[in-house]
Amino acid sequence: MARARALTPRQLDAVVALLATGNPKAAAHSMGISPLTFRNLIADARIRVGVESNEQLIFRLSKRRNLRSAKAV
């Protein structure tokens, strides 16, 4: 299995927005981007981390760093 690469700042913003809203369309709206762009950011983040679902992505990242701290920023 390949080693997970770090997320870009924008990908991390997308993950935090998804965590905050619980909905991809609402997260895209909160970031001021289209749902398609948001979907691509999250898909690329999943590939970098090496997971298949949004739930796995959030779980894996929550083990690495405190996503709630990033949400507060």
C-alpha positions as CSV (number, residue, x, y, z in Angstrom):
1,M,0.0,0.0,0.0
2,A,1.3,3.4,-0.9
3,R,2.0,5.9,1.8
4,A,-0.6,8.6,2.2
5,R,0.4,12.0,1.0
6,A,-0.4,15.2,2.8
7,L,-3.5,17.1,1.7
8,T,-3.3,20.5,0.1
9,P,-4.7,23.4,2.2
10,R,-7.8,23.6,-0.1
11,Q,-8.4,19.9,0.3
12,L,-8.2,20.2,4.1
13,D,-10.7,23.1,3.9
14,A,-13.1,20.9,1.9
15,V,-12.9,18.1,4.5
16,V,-13.4,20.6,7.3
17,A,-16.4,22.1,5.5
18,L,-17.9,18.7,5.0
19,L,-17.4,17.9,8.6
20,A,-19.0,21.2,9.6
21,T,-22.1,20.9,7.3
22,G,-22.5,17.2,6.9
23,N,-23.6,17.8,3.3
24,P,-21.4,18.1,0.2
25,K,-23.7,20.7,-1.5
26,A,-23.8,22.8,1.7
27,A,-20.1,22.5,2.1
28,A,-19.5,23.6,-1.5
29,H,-21.8,26.6,-0.9
30,S,-20.0,27.5,2.3
31,M,-16.7,27.5,0.4
32,G,-18.1,29.5,-2.5
33,I,-17.3,26.8,-5.0
34,S,-19.4,24.6,-7.3
35,P,-20.5,21.2,-6.1
36,L,-18.5,19.6,-8.9
37,T,-15.3,21.4,-7.8
38,F,-16.0,20.3,-4.2
39,R,-16.6,16.7,-5.3
40,N,-13.2,16.8,-7.1
41,L,-11.4,18.2,-4.1
42,I,-12.8,15.5,-1.8
43,A,-12.1,12.7,-4.4
44,D,-8.5,13.9,-4.7
45,A,-8.2,14.0,-0.9
46,R,-9.6,10.4,-0.6
47,I,-7.0,9.2,-3.2
48,R,-4.1,11.0,-1.3
49,V,-5.2,9.5,2.0
50,G,-5.9,6.1,0.5
51,V,-9.5,5.6,1.5
52,E,-12.7,5.0,-0.5
53,S,-15.4,7.0,1.3
54,N,-15.9,10.4,2.9
55,E,-16.6,8.7,6.2
56,Q,-13.2,6.9,6.0
57,L,-11.5,10.1,5.0
58,I,-12.8,12.0,8.0
59,F,-12.1,9.1,10.3
60,R,-8.5,8.8,9.1
61,L,-7.8,12.5,9.2
62,S,-9.3,12.8,12.7
63,K,-6.7,10.2,13.9
64,R,-3.9,12.3,12.4
65,R,-4.9,15.8,13.5
66,N,-7.6,17.6,15.3
67,L,-10.1,18.5,12.6
68,R,-12.2,20.4,15.1
69,S,-9.3,22.8,15.7
70,A,-9.0,23.4,12.0
71,K,-12.8,24.0,11.8
72,A,-12.5,26.8,14.4
73,V,-9.8,28.7,12.4
